[in-house]
Amino acid sequence: MNLKIVLAGPQGTGKTNIANFLSGHCDKLISDTYTPTVGVRILELETQMKGIQDTINIELWDSSGDHQ
């Protein structure tokens, strides 16, 4: 099963923090530093869920909040 999740919203609202937490790149949801995302950052991960036989392939798209 393939999933694509796009995180979109205004700049500085925590989209990258959520993406990092969901992908396992950090163990807490809140970060002390702010570095804006440039363009789109795509994270790919695989997971298993209870009751589903197939591996779930996830593309997590972390988009910039800058409208330019």
N, C-alpha and C positions, 0 to 999 in steps of 0.2 A: 504494500500500500504506500502511495506517495502523497505527501502533504506539503503545501507551500503556505507559510504563514508570513504575512507582511505586517510589520510594525510601522505605523504611520501616525504622525501627530506633530504638534508644534515643537520647536527647538527647546531643548532643556527640560523635557518632561519625563525622561528616564527610559526611553525606548532601548538604548544601548545597555543599560543596567538590566532590564528585563531579558534582553537577548542573551547577555552573558550568563545570567542566572539559569535560564532555561537550557542553555547548551552546556552547562557545567564548567564554564570558564572562571566562575567565582562561586564562593559559597555563601555570600550574603547579597541581598538585593540592593542595598544602599552603598554608594561609593563616596569617598571623600573628595575625589577629583572630578573635574569636568573637562572632557575633550570632545568637541563636536565631531560627529560623523560626517565625512565628506562623501557625497554621492550615496551609494548603497553598499552595505556590507552583507555578504551572504554567508551564513553559517550552515553547514551540512552535518546532520547527525542521524544515527540510527537508534531505534529503541524497540522494545517489546512491551506489549500490554497484556495484562491478564485477560484471558478469554479470546485473544486473537492469535491465530497461528502464525500469520505472516510478520516479517520484520517491517517496521514502519520507518520509511525514509522521509526525513523532514528537511526542507529548505526553509531556513528562518531568515527573512529579509529584513535587515535593520536599515531603514531609510533615514536620510538626513531630514531634519526639520526645517532647514533653510530653503525657502521657496525658490531661490535662485539656482 
